Amino acid sequence: MKVAGFWRRFIANWINNFLIVITFGIYFIFMIINFCRAKPSIGLKAMGIKYSANNQLTLFVYSLLNGLMYILIIPIFMDLVTVCLKKGTFSERWANNFLELNK
């Protein structure tokens, strides 16, 4: 398994955010639906990234916990280092659900 790095995530998020702005937020609804169905968004497809597992609820819960821990600032640097090392973010490691490259 090869986990997606910083630049692939950055460009995929940039594409998704660009589409959200262009469609006046309508694309955000489709992103939520795709996330719940464990389907990659257009940005993820463009960069050749997919989810390694279909357990989106655990990824969502750990993402919320990760968001709460960002108040402490330490996880920001922790995530930056682990994403650059291609080991995934804090919530991805806890949920054991990584963004990985398509084969």
C-alpha positions, 0 to 999 in steps of 0.5 A, spaced: 500 500 500 502 506 497 499 512 501 498 519 498 503 524 499 502 532 501 502 534 494 497 529 491 492 531 497 494 538 496 492 538 489 486 534 490 483 538 495 484 544 491 480 541 485 475 540 490 475 547 493 475 550 486 469 546 483 465 548 490 466 555 488 464 554 481 458 551 482 456 555 488 456 550 493 452 544 490 458 540 488 459 540 496 453 536 497 455 531 492 462 530 495 458 528 502 454 523 498 460 520 495 464 520 502 458 516 505 458 511 499 466 511 500 467 513 492 472 518 491 471 525 489 473 528 482 479 531 485 481 524 488 480 521 481 484 526 478 490 525 482 489 517 482 487 517 489 482 512 493 480 510 500 483 503 502 477 501 506 469 502 506 469 504 513 467 511 512 464 512 519 470 511 523 474 515 518 469 521 519 469 520 527 476 520 527 476 526 523 472 530 528 477 528 533 482 530 529 479 537 528 478 537 536 485 536 537 487 541 532 486 546 538 492 543 541 496 545 535 501 539 536 497 535 531 498 540 525 505 539 525 504 531 527 500 531 521 504 535 516 510 531 518 506 524 517 503 526 510 510 528 508 513 521 510 507 518 506 504 515 513 497 518 513 494 523 517 492 522 525 485 520 523 487 516 517 492 512 522 487 511 527 481 509 523 486 505 518 483 508 512 488 511 508 488 515 501 492 511 497 494 511 489 490 507 484 493 501 481 
